[in-house]
Amino acid sequence: MELFPDLSTLADNELDAMLAGLERDEDAISQRRRLLHGRIDILRGERVARLKARVAEGELSLPAPSALSRPLFDGTGELPDDVGIEAMPDLATIGDDELRTTILELEHEEDDVSLQRRVLQGRIDILCAERSRRQRGGEWNPDSLAEALTHRAGGATPGAA
């Protein structure tokens, strides 16, 4: 992840251009994340249907809920170089093991995409705070960054009137 330049050295148009670029990146990664979510949902639905059928036929007993848990984050933090998503597998021909492996791979990629999205959103928040500071004519105070990012201008407590 490249570091921000010294924001105090950027002209307003440079700040706006940087913000616009980050917003485009965030839109693209959000779209990829939505596509991954849809694909994961379809594949999970297929897997659940198969497992239910096997349970109904007496071929399989239900696993304990703890056996179905998944770590909160299981990605690498890196996005693949190729931004395309592979074609959806043919659900009629894909085996159970390959189906499970495909779901896990997509979940790991979704973890990485979500992490990258959160980083981009944080950077956007910082640039918006800087733009807001400039519009108010205030001086840059790094100690007030948390306040700016939580949208508590002037130190107001959330929910306070």
C-alpha positions as CSV (number, residue, x, y, z in Angstrom):
1,M,0.0,0.0,0.0
2,E,1.5,3.3,-1.0
3,L,1.6,6.0,1.6
4,F,-0.2,9.3,1.3
5,P,1.8,12.3,0.2
6,D,2.0,15.1,2.7
7,L,-1.6,16.4,2.4
8,S,-0.6,19.9,3.3
9,T,1.5,20.1,0.1
10,L,-1.4,19.2,-2.2
11,A,-3.4,21.8,-4.1
12,D,-7.1,21.5,-3.8
13,N,-7.5,20.1,-7.3
14,E,-4.8,17.5,-6.6
15,L,-6.7,16.5,-3.4
16,D,-9.9,16.3,-5.3
17,A,-8.3,14.2,-8.1
18,M,-6.8,11.8,-5.5
19,L,-10.2,11.5,-3.8
20,A,-12.0,10.8,-7.1
21,G,-9.4,8.1,-8.0
22,L,-9.9,6.4,-4.6
23,E,-13.7,6.6,-5.0
24,R,-13.5,4.9,-8.4
25,D,-11.2,2.2,-7.0
26,E,-13.7,1.7,-4.1
27,D,-16.6,1.5,-6.5
28,A,-14.8,-1.2,-8.6
29,I,-13.8,-3.2,-5.6
30,S,-17.3,-3.0,-4.1
31,Q,-18.8,-4.3,-7.4
32,R,-16.3,-7.2,-7.3
33,R,-17.3,-7.9,-3.7
34,R,-21.0,-8.0,-4.6
35,L,-20.3,-10.4,-7.5
36,L,-18.3,-12.6,-5.1
37,H,-21.2,-12.5,-2.6
38,G,-23.7,-13.5,-5.2
39,R,-21.6,-16.4,-6.5
40,I,-20.8,-17.6,-2.9
41,D,-24.6,-17.5,-2.1
42,I,-25.4,-19.6,-5.2
43,L,-22.7,-22.2,-4.5
44,R,-23.6,-22.4,-0.8
45,G,-27.3,-22.9,-1.8
46,E,-26.3,-25.8,-4.0
47,R,-24.1,-27.3,-1.3
48,V,-26.9,-27.0,1.3
49,A,-29.4,-28.7,-1.1
50,R,-27.0,-31.6,-1.7
51,L,-26.3,-32.0,2.0
52,K,-30.0,-32.0,2.8
53,A,-30.6,-34.6,0.1
54,R,-27.9,-36.8,1.5
55,V,-29.2,-36.4,5.1
56,A,-32.8,-37.2,3.9
57,E,-31.5,-40.4,2.2
58,G,-29.7,-41.4,5.4
59,E,-26.2,-41.1,3.8
60,L,-25.0,-38.4,6.1
61,S,-25.6,-37.2,9.6
62,L,-25.7,-33.5,10.4
63,P,-22.4,-32.0,11.5
64,A,-22.1,-30.1,14.8
65,P,-22.6,-26.4,14.3
66,S,-19.0,-25.8,15.5
67,A,-17.8,-27.9,12.5
68,L,-19.4,-25.3,10.2
69,S,-17.7,-22.2,11.6
70,R,-15.3,-20.2,9.6
71,P,-12.7,-17.7,10.8
72,L,-13.6,-14.1,10.7
73,F,-10.8,-13.4,8.2
74,D,-9.1,-16.1,6.2
75,G,-7.6,-14.2,3.4
76,T,-4.0,-13.2,2.6
77,G,-4.6,-9.4,2.4
78,E,-3.5,-9.5,-1.3
79,L,-5.7,-9.1,-4.3
80,P,-5.1,-11.3,-7.3
81,D,-3.5,-9.6,-10.2
82,D,-6.3,-10.7,-12.6
83,V,-9.4,-8.6,-11.7
84,G,-11.7,-10.9,-13.7
85,I,-13.8,-13.6,-12.0
86,E,-13.8,-17.1,-13.4
87,A,-16.9,-18.4,-15.1
88,M,-19.4,-20.1,-12.8
89,P,-18.9,-23.8,-12.6
90,D,-21.6,-26.1,-14.1
91,L,-23.4,-27.1,-10.9
92,A,-24.7,-30.3,-12.6
93,T,-21.2,-31.6,-13.2
94,I,-19.2,-30.3,-10.3
95,G,-18.4,-32.8,-7.6
96,D,-19.1,-32.2,-3.9
97,D,-15.4,-31.8,-3.0
98,E,-14.8,-29.4,-5.9
99,L,-17.9,-27.4,-4.9
100,R,-16.7,-27.0,-1.3
101,T,-13.2,-26.1,-2.5
102,T,-14.6,-23.5,-4.9
103,I,-16.7,-21.9,-2.1
104,L,-13.6,-21.7,0.2
105,E,-11.5,-20.1,-2.5
106,L,-14.2,-17.5,-3.2
107,E,-14.6,-16.8,0.5
108,H,-10.8,-16.2,0.8
109,E,-10.9,-13.9,-2.1
110,E,-13.9,-12.1,-0.6
111,D,-11.9,-11.6,2.6
112,D,-9.1,-10.0,0.7
113,V,-11.5,-7.8,-1.4
114,S,-13.3,-6.7,1.8
115,L,-10.0,-5.8,3.5
116,Q,-8.9,-3.8,0.5
117,R,-12.3,-2.1,0.5
118,R,-12.0,-1.1,4.1
119,V,-8.5,0.3,3.5
120,L,-9.8,2.4,0.6
121,Q,-12.7,3.6,2.6
122,G,-10.3,4.7,5.4
123,R,-8.2,6.6,2.9
124,I,-11.3,8.3,1.5
125,D,-12.3,9.3,5.0
126,I,-8.9,10.9,5.6
127,L,-9.1,12.9,2.3
128,C,-12.7,14.0,3.0
129,A,-11.6,15.1,6.5
130,E,-8.8,17.1,4.9
131,R,-11.1,18.7,2.3
132,S,-13.6,19.6,5.0
133,R,-10.8,21.1,7.1
134,R,-9.8,23.3,4.2
135,Q,-13.3,24.4,3.5
136,R,-13.7,25.4,7.2
137,G,-10.3,27.2,7.0
138,G,-9.0,25.2,10.0
139,E,-5.4,24.2,10.6
140,W,-4.3,20.6,10.3
141,N,-4.2,18.9,13.7
142,P,-3.2,15.2,13.6
143,D,-4.6,14.8,17.1
144,S,-8.1,15.5,15.7
145,L,-8.0,12.8,13.0
146,A,-10.0,10.3,15.0
147,E,-12.6,13.0,15.7
148,A,-12.8,13.9,12.0
149,L,-13.1,10.2,11.0
150,T,-15.9,9.6,13.4
151,H,-17.7,12.8,12.1
152,R,-17.7,14.5,15.5
153,A,-16.9,18.0,14.5
154,G,-16.0,20.2,17.4
155,G,-15.7,17.3,19.8
156,A,-19.5,16.7,19.9
157,T,-20.5,13.4,21.4
158,P,-22.7,11.2,19.1
159,G,-26.3,11.6,20.0
160,A,-25.7,14.7,22.1
161,A,-28.0,17.6,21.3
